[in-house]
């Protein structure tokens, strides 16, 4: 098992800290593990800790009164979460669920405030990451408001390829993230049946392939050209 200072070195948020700073930070960090499907915290819960994902993946989601889910984003290793409730001292704004067995480094609320005061250099990379998330959410909102389901699914697959894809020797892009049709539907605000229909059409045209819920993109350029086309509701 890798030691905590070594893990902290992988986190972009701490890129400006010295080895001595990381050693000091490691002293107040705790390891946590959550199993697949386990909820880390719910929307409305008080904010008690700041988390850094070191292994696995989590989804950040909202749920309406009818129980319908909307997934805002998926986080992968060395991204952070839980900071908003600590920065503005209001309840959690969303629910976070582990999509697979996931490991975290946790800093409690009191220590988080001290860390931010002691290492103000963390503020810039944190602000950059938060800004990036706002841009992605703004783009997603625009997509849901103005684009049909086919375009939204296509754009999301392309975005996942950019964020977590691994380019293969043949030029294809393997997205190493397990996603069911329902999970993809929750990401783009449509139904599972619609996603299934769209994915089948893409597979039939050799644009993508799917194995064990993992998508491989075979023709990025064609997907890009289709991203703004209509045809599915």
C-alpha positions as CSV (number, residue, x, y, z in Angstrom):
1,X,0.0,0.0,0.0
2,X,1.4,3.4,-1.0
3,X,2.0,5.8,1.9
4,X,0.0,9.0,2.3
5,X,2.7,11.5,1.3
6,X,3.3,9.6,-1.9
7,X,-0.4,9.7,-2.7
8,X,-0.6,13.4,-1.9
9,X,2.2,14.0,-4.5
10,X,-0.1,12.7,-7.2
11,X,-2.8,15.3,-6.4
12,X,-2.7,18.4,-8.6
13,X,-4.2,20.4,-5.7
14,X,-1.0,20.0,-3.7
15,X,1.5,20.5,-6.6
16,X,2.9,23.6,-5.0
17,X,3.7,22.1,-1.7
18,X,7.2,20.9,-0.6
19,X,8.0,17.4,0.6
20,X,8.1,18.8,4.1
21,X,4.6,20.3,3.7
22,X,3.3,17.0,2.3
23,X,4.7,15.2,5.3
24,X,3.0,17.6,7.7
25,X,-0.3,17.4,5.7
26,X,-0.1,13.6,5.8
27,X,-0.3,13.7,9.6
28,X,-3.8,15.0,9.6
29,X,-5.1,12.9,6.7
30,X,-7.1,9.7,7.2
31,X,-7.7,6.8,4.8
32,X,-11.3,5.8,4.0
33,X,-12.7,3.1,1.8
34,X,-16.3,2.9,0.4
35,X,-17.7,-0.1,-1.4
36,X,-19.5,-0.1,-4.7
37,X,-22.9,1.5,-4.4
38,X,-22.2,3.0,-1.0
39,X,-23.3,6.6,-0.4
40,X,-20.5,8.8,0.9
41,X,-23.0,11.5,1.9
42,X,-26.4,12.8,0.9
43,X,-27.7,16.1,-0.4
44,X,-28.6,18.1,2.6
45,X,-26.1,16.5,5.0
46,X,-23.8,18.7,7.0
47,X,-20.3,19.1,5.6
48,X,-17.8,17.4,7.8
49,X,-14.8,16.5,5.7
50,X,-12.9,17.2,2.5
51,X,-12.2,14.1,0.4
52,X,-9.5,13.2,-2.2
53,X,-10.3,10.2,-4.4
54,X,-7.2,8.0,-4.8
55,X,-8.7,4.9,-6.3
56,X,-12.0,4.0,-8.0
57,X,-14.7,6.4,-9.1
58,X,-17.7,8.2,-7.7
59,X,-20.8,9.9,-9.2
60,X,-22.2,13.2,-8.0
61,X,-25.9,13.3,-8.3
62,X,-29.1,15.1,-7.5
63,X,-32.5,13.5,-6.9
64,X,-36.0,15.0,-7.1
65,X,-39.0,14.3,-4.9
66,X,-40.1,11.5,-7.3
67,X,-36.7,9.7,-6.9
68,X,-35.5,10.5,-10.4
69,X,-31.7,10.9,-10.5
70,X,-29.6,13.3,-12.5
71,X,-25.8,12.6,-12.4
72,X,-23.9,15.8,-12.5
73,X,-20.4,14.3,-13.1
74,X,-18.1,11.4,-12.5
75,X,-14.9,11.9,-10.5
76,X,-11.8,9.7,-11.0
77,X,-8.5,9.4,-9.0
78,X,-6.8,12.5,-7.6
79,X,-9.8,14.7,-7.9
80,X,-11.3,16.2,-4.8
81,X,-14.9,16.5,-3.5
82,X,-16.8,17.8,-0.6
83,X,-15.2,21.2,-0.6
84,X,-18.2,23.4,-1.2
85,X,-20.0,22.6,2.1
86,X,-16.7,23.4,4.0
87,X,-16.0,26.6,2.1
88,X,-19.5,28.2,2.6
89,X,-20.6,26.2,5.6
90,X,-23.9,25.1,4.2
91,X,-25.3,21.6,3.8
92,X,-24.1,19.2,1.0
93,X,-25.4,20.4,-2.3
94,X,-25.4,16.9,-3.9
95,X,-25.3,13.2,-3.1
96,X,-22.0,11.2,-3.8
97,X,-22.1,7.5,-4.5
98,X,-19.1,5.1,-5.1
99,X,-19.4,3.5,-8.5
100,X,-16.9,0.8,-7.5
101,X,-14.8,0.1,-4.5
102,X,-13.1,3.4,-3.9
103,X,-10.4,4.8,-1.6
104,X,-10.0,8.3,-0.3
105,X,-7.9,10.6,1.8
106,X,-10.0,12.6,4.2
107,X,-9.4,15.9,6.0
108,X,-11.9,16.9,8.7
109,X,-13.7,20.3,8.6
110,X,-11.5,21.9,11.3
111,X,-8.2,20.7,9.8
112,X,-9.4,21.7,6.3
113,X,-9.7,25.4,7.4
114,X,-6.3,25.3,9.0
115,X,-4.8,23.7,5.8
116,X,-6.3,26.4,3.6
117,X,-4.9,29.1,5.9
118,X,-1.4,27.5,6.1
119,X,-1.1,26.7,2.4
120,X,-2.8,29.5,0.5
121,X,-1.1,28.3,-2.7
122,X,-3.8,25.6,-2.8
123,X,-6.4,28.2,-3.6
124,X,-5.4,28.7,-7.2
125,X,-5.5,25.0,-8.3
126,X,-8.7,24.5,-6.3
127,X,-10.2,27.5,-8.1
128,X,-9.1,26.2,-11.5
129,X,-10.7,22.8,-10.8
130,X,-13.9,24.4,-9.5
131,X,-14.0,26.7,-12.6
132,X,-13.6,23.7,-14.9
133,X,-16.5,22.0,-13.2
134,X,-18.7,25.0,-13.6
135,X,-17.9,25.2,-17.3
136,X,-18.7,21.5,-17.7
137,X,-22.0,21.9,-15.9
138,X,-22.9,25.0,-17.9
139,X,-22.2,23.1,-21.1
140,X,-24.4,20.2,-19.8
141,X,-27.2,22.5,-18.9
142,X,-27.1,24.0,-22.4
143,X,-27.1,20.6,-24.0
144,X,-30.2,19.5,-22.0
145,X,-32.0,22.7,-22.9
146,X,-31.2,22.9,-26.6
147,X,-30.1,19.5,-27.9
148,X,-31.9,16.3,-28.5
149,X,-31.0,13.0,-26.8
150,X,-28.8,11.7,-29.6
151,X,-26.6,14.8,-29.5
152,X,-26.4,14.8,-25.7
153,X,-25.4,11.1,-25.6
154,X,-22.8,11.7,-28.4
155,X,-21.3,14.7,-26.7
156,X,-21.1,12.9,-23.3
157,X,-19.3,9.9,-24.8
158,X,-16.8,12.3,-26.5
159,X,-16.3,14.2,-23.3
160,X,-15.7,11.0,-21.3
161,X,-13.2,10.0,-24.0
162,X,-11.4,13.3,-23.4
163,X,-11.5,13.1,-19.6
164,X,-10.7,9.4,-19.0
165,X,-10.0,7.8,-22.3
166,X,-6.9,5.8,-23.2
167,X,-5.9,6.0,-26.9
168,X,-5.1,2.6,-28.3
169,X,-2.6,1.7,-31.0
170,X,-5.3,1.6,-33.7
171,X,-6.4,5.1,-32.8
172,X,-9.5,4.1,-30.9
173,X,-10.2,5.5,-27.5
174,X,-11.0,3.1,-24.6
175,X,-13.0,4.7,-21.8
176,X,-12.0,2.7,-18.7
177,X,-15.1,3.4,-16.7
178,X,-18.0,1.0,-16.3
179,X,-21.3,2.7,-17.3
180,X,-24.7,1.0,-17.5
181,X,-27.2,2.4,-19.9
182,X,-29.1,3.8,-17.0
183,X,-26.1,5.5,-15.6
184,X,-25.4,7.1,-19.0
185,X,-29.0,8.1,-19.2
186,X,-28.7,9.8,-15.8
187,X,-25.7,11.8,-17.0
188,X,-27.6,13.3,-20.0
189,X,-31.1,13.5,-18.6
190,X,-32.9,11.0,-20.8
191,X,-34.3,7.4,-20.4
192,X,-32.5,4.1,-20.4
193,X,-34.5,3.0,-23.4
194,X,-33.5,6.0,-25.4
195,X,-29.8,5.5,-24.5
196,X,-30.0,1.8,-25.5
197,X,-31.5,2.7,-28.9
198,X,-28.8,5.3,-29.5
199,X,-25.9,3.0,-28.5
200,X,-27.2,0.2,-30.6
201,X,-27.3,2.6,-33.6
202,X,-23.7,3.6,-32.9
203,X,-22.6,0.0,-32.6
204,X,-24.3,-0.9,-35.8
205,X,-22.4,1.8,-37.6
206,X,-19.1,0.8,-36.0
207,X,-18.7,4.2,-34.2
208,X,-18.3,2.5,-30.8
209,X,-18.1,-0.9,-29.2
210,X,-19.1,-1.9,-25.7
211,X,-17.6,-4.7,-23.6
212,X,-18.4,-5.2,-19.9
213,X,-20.1,-1.8,-19.8
214,X,-17.0,0.0,-21.1
215,X,-17.2,2.0,-24.3
216,X,-14.5,2.1,-26.9
217,X,-14.8,5.0,-29.5
218,X,-13.8,3.9,-33.0
219,X,-14.6,7.0,-35.0
220,X,-14.3,10.2,-33.1
221,X,-14.6,12.4,-36.1
222,X,-17.9,10.9,-37.2
223,X,-19.2,11.2,-33.6
224,X,-18.2,14.9,-33.6
225,X,-20.0,15.5,-36.8
226,X,-23.1,13.8,-35.4
227,X,-23.0,15.6,-32.1
228,X,-25.3,18.4,-33.2
229,X,-27.6,16.3,-35.5
230,X,-31.2,15.5,-34.6
231,X,-33.0,12.2,-35.0
232,X,-33.8,11.0,-31.5
233,X,-36.0,12.6,-28.9
